[in-house]
């Protein structure tokens, strides 16, 4: 299973020049906890530059009582963006998240353009589906044994 098969390709994006309030409104509108900051206009390749999360807004800006109109997204975003290739395995992505203690991986293609995002929540959903399938296999085996014993 590759990251490209499971990542969310509906990524909310913004530019580094955007104001903080507009990015917070994007998060609210799309019900997401992160916005990927990109370089590139509509129709161009979108190269991810950083990420800003709802936690960044609260912990780094609101709790510090920063004047929101004096800061751009580029000032507040995390530049230590961790990316993975869409061809990487889910196992490799999970290991990367674990080793870096992060909840989100930005997914890029061979040209380093934004493809999607893979989150811990996405991985939990995948694993839950697999566990459900394994449970059905086990229960099916038990039912089969009961039929043949009777």
C-alpha positions in Angstrom: 0.0 0.0 0.0 1.4 3.3 -1.0 0.9 6.7 0.5 -0.5 8.0 -2.8 -3.4 5.5 -2.5 -4.5 6.8 0.9 -3.4 10.4 1.2 -6.0 13.2 1.2 -5.6 15.1 -2.1 -8.0 17.8 -1.1 -5.4 19.9 0.6 -6.2 23.4 1.9 -3.4 25.8 0.8 -2.3 29.3 1.2 0.6 31.6 0.4 3.2 32.9 2.8 1.9 36.4 2.3 -1.6 35.6 3.6 -2.7 37.1 6.9 -3.3 34.9 10.0 -7.0 35.5 10.3 -7.7 34.4 6.7 -5.8 31.2 7.3 -7.8 30.6 10.5 -11.0 31.1 8.5 -9.8 28.6 5.9 -9.3 26.0 8.6 -12.8 26.7 10.0 -14.4 26.6 6.5 -12.8 23.3 5.5 -12.9 21.8 9.0 -9.1 21.1 9.0 -6.4 21.6 11.5 -3.7 22.6 9.1 -3.0 24.6 6.0 -0.1 23.9 3.6 1.8 27.0 2.6 2.9 26.8 -1.1 4.7 28.7 -3.8 3.0 28.7 -7.1 -0.1 30.3 -8.6 -3.3 28.7 -9.9 -2.4 26.3 -12.8 1.2 26.1 -11.8 3.0 23.4 -9.8 2.4 24.0 -6.1 5.7 23.6 -4.2 5.1 23.2 -0.4 7.1 25.6 1.7 5.7 25.0 5.1 2.7 24.2 7.3 0.7 26.1 9.8 -1.6 24.3 12.2 -4.4 25.3 14.5 -2.0 24.5 17.4 0.5 27.0 15.9 -2.2 29.7 15.9 -3.2 29.0 19.5 0.2 28.3 21.2 2.5 30.5 19.2 0.2 33.5 18.5 -2.9 33.8 20.6 -1.3 32.5 23.9 1.7 34.9 23.3 -0.8 37.7 22.6 0.8 38.5 19.3 -1.0 41.2 17.3 -2.5 39.1 14.5 -2.6 42.0 12.1 1.2 42.4 12.4 2.1 38.8 11.4 1.8 36.9 8.1 1.5 33.2 7.6 5.2 33.2 6.4 6.2 34.6 9.8 4.3 31.9 11.8 4.5 28.8 9.7 6.8 25.9 10.4 9.5 25.7 7.8 10.7 22.3 8.9 8.3 20.6 6.6 8.5 16.8 6.5 7.5 15.4 3.1 7.2 11.9 1.7 6.8 10.6 -1.9 3.4 9.4 -3.0 5.2 6.1 -3.9 6.4 5.6 -0.3 4.8 2.7 1.6 2.4 3.4 4.4 4.8 1.6 6.7 7.6 4.0 5.8 5.3 7.0 6.3 4.3 5.7 9.7 7.9 5.2 10.7 8.8 8.7 9.5 5.9 10.2 11.6 7.1 8.2 14.7 10.8 9.1 14.3 10.0 12.8 13.9 7.0 12.9 16.4 4.7 14.5 13.9 1.0 13.9 13.0 1.1 15.0 9.4 3.2 14.3 6.3 3.0 16.4 3.2 2.9 14.2 0.1 4.8 15.3 -3.0 5.5 13.8 -6.4 8.9 13.3 -8.1 8.9 17.0 -9.1 8.4 18.0 -5.4 5.0 19.4 -6.2 2.2 19.0 -3.6 0.0 15.9 -4.1 -1.7 15.6 -0.8 -1.4 15.1 3.0 -1.3 12.0 5.1 -2.3 12.4 8.7 -2.3 10.1 11.8 -6.2 10.1 11.5 -5.9 8.8 8.0 -3.6 6.0 9.2 -6.0 5.1 12.0 -8.8 4.8 9.6 -6.8 2.5 7.3 -5.8 0.4 10.3 -9.3 0.2 11.7 -10.6 -1.1 8.3 -7.8 -3.7 8.2 -8.6 -4.8 11.8 -12.3 -5.1 10.9 -11.4 -7.3 7.9 -9.2 -9.5 10.1 -12.0 -9.8 12.6 -14.3 -11.0 9.9 -11.8 -13.6 8.8 -11.4 -14.9 12.3 -15.2 -15.1 12.8 -15.7 -16.7 9.5 -13.2 -19.4 10.4 -15.0 -20.1 13.7 -18.3 -20.4 11.9 -16.8 -22.7 9.4 -15.4 -25.0 12.1 -18.8 -25.1 13.9 -20.5 -26.1 10.6 -18.1 -29.0 10.1 -18.2 -30.2 13.7 -21.9 -30.5 13.8 
